Amino acid sequence: MTLKKGFLKPDSLSVPKYKYPIGIILGLVLAFYLYSLQYMTREAIRWFSISDDDLWLLSDSEVSFYNLIFAFISIIVGQSFCFIYWFHRPLKVHKLKAGRLQSIIHEQRFFNWYVLAWFSKTATMYGILFAMAGTGGYYVVSMYPYNNYVFILIVIVMFFQVWNSILLTFKRRAYKWIMLSFTVVSLLSFGLSKINIVDYKILNEKVVSKQLEKKYHLRLPTSNVYQTQSRRLYYVPNISLVKTKNENKPILLVDDNENTIASLTNEILKIKNKLPLELQLGMPVNLKIDREIPMSFVRQINKSMALNDIEMISYIVIPKEAEYDPRYYVYREKTHVITFNQLHEDFKLELYLEQVKEYSNQINIKVTKTGCQIDDLHISYEELSIILEKKIGNDNNYAIKFMMKDELNFETYFKAISGLHEAVFILRNQESLKKFGIDYKSLVANYMRDEQKAIDRKYPLRYLEIWEEK
């Protein structure tokens, strides 16, 4: 048999006209189904992420971005299915080489199954990461907005993978089809992304409306020094001191339920009685206090806790250089500053004042609304930690007396206490690096108790609060 001229070139693609609209319709139906599946999977993960008064909260821009990525993935898969429908014909009636035709169909089928497997594994792995990160894991493993390029690259790879075998078969002739396909896919994806299968804002509003910062004024203080709570070993009562947004008066909340100072004692006793005796003695209390709450109100709360043998209290804070969204710290009590509840032993105040006289380095600090006064030196709160670091570093046989007034608000009080904590932490960190070659935080994290106690003994937190009541 004589070889004909041009036998290596593919013949023109012949697809029955009735298959074009049917293939397009089937592709769009599949795309919409896949888009709905991805959308509802995301919303299911958000629903399962609900804990306390928080959830995986998506902004409008974040929802738009994810919807667009879901739409691109869905339209590209729908296009691949459309190609399978168009090309799937008895080989004897098709003029294309049988091997090349089968290669196109097989690659499209493999692509669809691969995308389905990839989607299943990705969704499962993302869910596992949420669980491994614990409560609030959506703040830890969130891909938006810093890793958006990953999704964009996925879309680009998927689009060109669909055209891979077609490009190999039709060479340059396929370029115009690719450009046309890219335009159509982009337009359809933008249109599909505007469809919200369910109203995501309803879930947001239902959960977020319960948050304290939405119902009241809750603006927590920030701090450079804090402890991190990895998990709750047992139940810890949460006491919040907030302000109403209308009347602007202090409100006491125990586990988000409004209470009075008179009933606080009974509430704490109820909580303590649920715990084993050995845990009752050292039961901590987490305090979420709005920055503008008067210290006169805070001291009443501390006094009530002192009557219930609460020696240590934890002020929930937000790190000054927070790595995650502030809600990650507010609703999980992740970071806190522990202080001694001096009112627990207020009857020993005179004894403590006598003991202060025994220390060689006595530091008197008068706390005001605008700054601090150390002896005759007036300084700002930003300078307090630096001054105290030098004074304590020169003579660690120190004792500090904070002179304060009830008219101060919690923000001012916390700035003064936080300045001392920061100064002592810096000194502890320097000593830890000098003696053990690791920083103080690592010392604590690695449970090096003996080494930690040695550092704490050299640089203790030693101070008294002297209050001038109204």
Secondary structure, 3 states (H helix, E strand, C coil): CCCCCCCCCCCCCCCCCCHHHHHHHHHHHHHHHHHHHHHHHHHHHHHHCCECCECCCCCHHHHHHHHHHHHHHHHHHHHHHHHHHHHCCCHHHCCCCHHHHHHHHHHHHHHHHHHHHHHHHHHHHHHHHHHHHCCCHHHHCCCCCCCHHHHHHHHHHHHHHHCHHHHHHHCCHHHHHHHHHHHHHHHHHHHHHCCCCCCHHHHHHHHHCCCHHHHCECCCCEECCCEECCCCCCCCCEEEEEECCCCCCEEEEECCEEECHHHHHHHHHHHHHCCCHHHHCCCCEEEEECCCCEHHHHHHHHHHHHCCCCCEEEEECEECCCCCCCHHHHCCCCEEEEEECHHHHHHHHHHHHHHHCCCCEEEEEEECCCCEEECCEEECHHHHHHHHHHHHHHCCCEEEEEEEECCCEHHHHHHHHHHHHHHHHHHHHHHHHHHHCCCHHHHHHCCCHHHHHHHHHHCCCCEEEEEECC
